[in-house]
């Protein structure tokens, strides 16, 4: 059965329109029934969107209607869910968040008892229960607040990074007015850093609004203006991070993963000796990892695909250019705060502006809107292969259709910016002519 509600990261849409209280209640009930029904213990956490409380309440109603107990953990980053599952032995967890999307959107994503996001098969089974309709039952669960969840998450971070001394670090954090606005500044202060914070005054509607990892320019400018050593920007639910060095130069996920991989390799802590990235990862990353004798595996775009590849290979480190970085040694999810701390651990007191883990090649990515993405993609495949052949050993070409929109994405990497722009322009012209 094909999934209709669930996308690559749960159910997401405009709150009150697509993602209604009725749908949230039905999802809570169906997921709880799927997880075992009566007696099932379900954690619910959320970000700071104004619709979060409505959806949290509706989910709790559905969970308890199925005989489960809803444990409300409050505002927490997404990666806290698998950590709390492991600590308390929950049967299921639900995160109410639309990540980096604007406040009008919201989302519902589930984690199983193993701490992993539900599989496609499990999501299909939940949808099948929705289509079958509600079941009546006399077993009614309870709703309780789960106190101390922020401290639980902070203690886990402290334990992982207990040897990290940040007393000489002057850093800036951008919490996107989202789920990290309390725990983010707190953990860095506990580890000794001098911390300045922006994006830490959520009002329900300002999440990701001109701040956070999707608006990294705000952080980059503020780092320079404030004379900070380094800055980190999280997204709304705290599973991504990007950085800016003291000169205001943005450091993306590719570079942060490279820093972590080289550091962990040198400390003999890189499980399996490899790292998983995606097809969008910069060509310079692959060159650097080859020089460092670190194996690289490539997955499709999406943290769930990175995670699947990590589990299959038994490796621990992977991620995306967007700043989703997974360290399975800590939690099987992207964790922006943990990734920022891992970056500082890798620097070992050094300057991010003097990083040398990899050299990025100039990259040009153009999203071309078309009327028929299949036709346009078919037309550009041949020319893209020819261009890619010309760049062999120096760069690469990647063309792919969007999974959700009538778009063809054209990405080119080359040693020089002019060549990169020229190759991309030629391929974009082919797509436009065919589309």
Rosetta blueprint (number, residue, H / E / L):
1 X L
2 X L
3 X L
4 X L
5 X L
6 X L
7 X E
8 X L
9 X L
10 X E
11 X E
12 X E
13 X E
14 X E
15 X E
16 X L
17 X L
18 X L
19 X E
20 X L
21 X H
22 X H
23 X H
24 X H
25 X H
26 X H
27 X H
28 X H
29 X H
30 X H
31 X H
32 X H
33 X H
34 X H
35 X H
36 X L
37 X L
38 X L
39 X L
40 X L
41 X E
42 X E
43 X E
44 X E
45 X E
46 X E
47 X L
48 X L
49 X L
50 X L
51 X L
52 X H
53 X H
54 X H
55 X H
56 X H
57 X H
58 X H
59 X H
60 X H
61 X H
62 X H
63 X H
64 X H
65 X H
66 X L
67 X L
68 X L
69 X E
70 X E
71 X E
72 X E
73 X E
74 X E
75 X E
76 X L
77 X L
78 X L
79 X L
80 X H
81 X H
82 X H
83 X H
84 X H
85 X H
86 X H
87 X H
88 X H
89 X L
90 X L
91 X L
92 X E
93 X E
94 X E
95 X E
96 X E
97 X L
98 X L
99 X L
100 X L
101 X L
102 X L
103 X L
104 X L
105 X E
106 X E
107 X E
108 X E
109 X E
110 X E
111 X E
112 X E
113 X L
114 X L
115 X L
116 X L
117 X E
118 X L
119 X L
120 X H
121 X H
122 X H
123 X H
124 X H
125 X H
126 X H
127 X H
128 X H
129 X H
130 X H
131 X H
132 X H
133 X L
134 X L
135 X L
136 X L
137 X L
138 X L
139 X L
140 X L
141 X L
142 X L
143 X E
144 X E
145 X E
146 X L
147 X L
148 X L
149 X H
150 X H
151 X H
152 X H
153 X H
154 X H
155 X H
156 X H
157 X H
158 X H
159 X H
160 X H
161 X L
162 X L
163 X L
164 X L
165 X L
166 X L
167 X L
168 X L
169 X L
170 X E
171 X E
172 X E
173 X E
174 X E
175 X L
176 X L
177 X L
178 X L
179 X L
180 X L
181 X L
182 X L
183 X H
184 X H
185 X H
186 X H
187 X H
188 X H
189 X H
190 X H
191 X L
192 X L
193 X L
194 X E
195 X E
196 X E
197 X E
198 X E
199 X L
200 X L
201 X L
202 X L
203 X L
204 X L
205 X L
206 X L
207 X L
208 X L
209 X L
210 X L
211 X L
212 X L
213 X H
214 X H
215 X H
216 X H
217 X H
218 X H
219 X H
220 X H
221 X H
222 X H
223 X H
224 X H
225 X H
226 X H
227 X L
228 X L
229 X L
230 X E
231 X E
232 X E
233 X E
234 X E
235 X L
236 X L
237 X L
238 X L
239 X L
240 X E
241 X E
242 X E
243 X E
244 X E
245 X E
246 X L
247 X L
248 X L
249 X L
250 X E
251 X E
252 X L
253 X H
254 X H
255 X H
256 X H
257 X H
258 X H
259 X H
260 X H
261 X H
262 X H
263 X H
264 X H
265 X H
266 X H
267 X L
268 X L
269 X L
270 X L
271 X H
272 X H
273 X H
274 X E
275 X E
276 X E
277 X E
278 X E
279 X L
280 X L
281 X L
282 X L
283 X H
284 X H
285 X H
286 X H
287 X H
288 X H
289 X H
290 X H
291 X H
292 X L
293 X L
294 X L
295 X E
296 X E
297 X E
298 X E
299 X E
300 X L
301 X L
302 X L
303 X H
304 X H
305 X H
306 X H
307 X H
308 X H
309 X H
310 X H
311 X H
312 X H
313 X H
314 X L
315 X L
316 X L
317 X E
318 X E
319 X E
320 X L
321 X L
322 X L
323 X L
324 X E
325 X E
326 X E
327 X E
328 X L
329 X L
330 X L
331 X E
332 X E
333 X E
334 X E
335 X L
336 X H
337 X H
338 X H
339 X H
340 X H
341 X H
342 X H
343 X H
344 X H
345 X H
346 X H
347 X H
348 X L
349 X L
350 X L
351 X L
352 X H
353 X H
354 X H
355 X L
356 X L
357 X L
358 X L
359 X L
360 X L
361 X L
362 X E
363 X E
364 X E
365 X E
366 X E
367 X E
368 X E
369 X E
370 X L
371 X L
372 X L
373 X H
374 X H
375 X H
376 X H
377 X H
378 X H
379 X H
380 X H
381 X H
382 X H
383 X H
384 X H
385 X H
386 X H
387 X H
388 X H
389 X H
390 X H
391 X H
392 X L
393 X L
394 X L
395 X L
396 X E
397 X E
398 X E
399 X E
400 X E
401 X E
402 X L
403 X L
404 X L
405 X L
406 X L
407 X E
408 X E
409 X E
410 X E
411 X E
412 X E
413 X E
414 X E
415 X L
416 X L
417 X H
418 X H
419 X H
420 X H
421 X H
422 X H
423 X H
424 X H
425 X H
426 X H
427 X H
428 X H
429 X H
430 X H
431 X H
432 X H
433 X H
434 X H
435 X L
